[in-house]
Amino acid sequence: MAAIDPVTAGAVLLATAATDAVYVMFTSAVVARKRVPAATWSSVWYLLSSYAVISYTENWVYVAFAAVGSWLGAFASITFLHRPPGGPPVGAAPE
């Protein structure tokens, strides 16, 4: 097994955290039936996830960093992007 590069591990963690945060935004836009925001968040989602996949496919250990980043991204996005009940979903463009 190759040595773990801390920079790559950190980048994978950040990329997957951002990916999950963007996924929450994408899902919210889909629920709100906003086509352009949903399509935009979807494209950003794939750009971020492709970096993580390309980075950790050479060493399976990076999958652990991806999993931690994914958890952090989902947790942070729900925590910090939460709207009060009755408000528009996060990621939805204003009407």
N, C-alpha and C positions, 0 to 999 in steps of 0.2 A: 504494500500500500504506500502510495506517495505521501510525502509530507503535506500537511495542511497549510496553505498560504493564508495568513490572517486577513490580508486585504481582500482576497477572493471570498473568504468565508463571510466577512463583513458585508461585502457587496452583494452576495447572494441573500444574506439575511435582510438587508435593506430593500433589495429588489422584490423579494417575496412579500415583505411587509407592505410596500407600496402597491404591489399587485393586489393584495387582498383589500386594501383600502379602496383602490380603483374598482374592484369587483363589487364592493358594496354600493359605490356610486352608480355603477352600471345597472345593478339590480334595481336600485331605486328609480332610475330613469325609465327602466322597462315597466315597472309597476305603475309609474305615472304616465305611461304610454307616450313618452317624448322621444320621437324617432331620432332626431339629430343628436341630442345629448347621449342617448343610448349607443348610437353608432360611434360617437367620438370616444366615450368611455371604453367601449369594446376594443377599439383600435389601440388605445393606450394600454389596456389590459394585456393584449397580446404582445406588444412591444416589451413590456416589463417582464412578462413570464418567459419570453424567449431568451432574455439575458440569463435568467436564473437557470433555465434548462441547459443552455449551452455551457454555462460555467460549471455546473455540477455533474455533467454526464461523464467527465473524465475521471472523477473520483466520487464514489457513492457516498462518502462521508459528508459531502456538502448537502446531501439531501436533508440531513438533520438541521443544518443551518436554514435551509429552505422551509422546513416545517416550523421552526421557531419563528422565523420571519412572517410566515403565513399567519400563525396564531397572533403575533403582535399586531399585524396589520388589521386583522378583523377586529380584535379587541379595541384597538385605538380608534378605528373608524366608527364603531358603534358608540364608544365612549364620547368622543369629541365631536362627532357629526350628528349626534342625536337631536332630533327636533321634538318640541312638545307635542303631545297628542293633538290631532286635528290640523296640524300644519302640513304644508306640502312635503313630500318625501325629499330626502337629501338627494341632490343630483338632478332634480327636476328643474327645468328652466322656468323662470317666472312666466306667468300667462300674459 
